[in-house]
């Protein structure tokens, strides 16, 4: 039970951090992060879906991950 409560607490913290970070980045940056880090798409596919360059997708993913950690 304690483990499940800790997991739920961690999930709530992540959700709160994600909401805050999402407000601070461009929609395409968030979408590139979501497609790669959350949905597991390769950067090439995320780039095609967002209209960003592949390198920009990698930068966006890293930037959002860092912002989430900082939050």
matplotlib code that plots the C-alpha trace (Angstrom):
import matplotlib.pyplot as plt

x = [0.0, 2.8, 4.5, 1.3, 0.8, 4.4, 3.9, 0.6, 2.3, 5.2, 2.7, 0.8, 4.1, 5.0, 1.6, 1.9, 5.4, 4.3, 1.4, 3.8, 6.4, 3.8, 2.8, 6.3, 7.2, 6.0, 3.2, 5.5, 8.2, 5.8, 4.4, 7.9, 8.6, 5.4, 5.7, 9.2, 9.4, 5.8, 4.5, 7.9, 8.0, 11.3, 12.6, 12.2, 8.4, 8.0, 9.7, 7.4, 4.3, 5.4, 7.1, 10.3, 13.8, 15.0, 17.7, 15.2, 13.1, 16.1, 16.8, 13.1, 13.0, 16.1, 15.0, 11.6, 13.1, 15.5, 12.7, 10.6, 13.5, 14.0, 10.3]
y = [0.0, 2.4, 1.7, 2.4, 5.6, 6.7, 5.9, 7.9, 10.8, 10.7, 10.6, 13.6, 15.5, 14.6, 15.7, 19.0, 19.6, 18.7, 21.2, 23.9, 23.1, 22.8, 26.4, 27.6, 25.9, 26.3, 23.8, 22.2, 21.7, 20.0, 17.8, 16.7, 15.8, 14.0, 12.0, 10.9, 10.6, 9.6, 7.9, 6.3, 7.5, 7.8, 11.3, 11.0, 10.3, 13.0, 15.5, 14.5, 15.0, 18.3, 19.8, 20.2, 19.1, 15.9, 17.7, 20.1, 17.2, 15.9, 19.3, 19.8, 16.4, 17.1, 20.6, 19.6, 16.6, 19.0, 21.5, 18.6, 17.5, 21.1, 21.5]
z = [0.0, 0.9, -2.4, -4.4, -2.5, -3.3, -7.0, -7.1, -5.4, -7.9, -10.7, -9.4, -9.1, -12.7, -13.9, -12.1, -13.4, -16.9, -16.8, -15.7, -18.3, -21.1, -20.5, -20.9, -24.2, -27.7, -28.7, -31.3, -28.7, -26.3, -29.1, -30.2, -26.6, -26.1, -29.4, -28.6, -24.8, -24.0, -27.2, -28.1, -31.7, -33.4, -33.9, -37.7, -37.3, -34.7, -37.1, -39.9, -37.7, -36.2, -39.2, -37.2, -38.3, -36.7, -34.8, -33.5, -32.2, -30.2, -28.8, -27.8, -26.1, -24.1, -23.2, -21.9, -20.0, -18.3, -17.5, -16.0, -13.8, -12.6, -11.8]

ax = plt.figure().add_subplot(projection="3d")
ax.plot(x, y, z, "-o")
ax.set_aspect("equal")
plt.show()
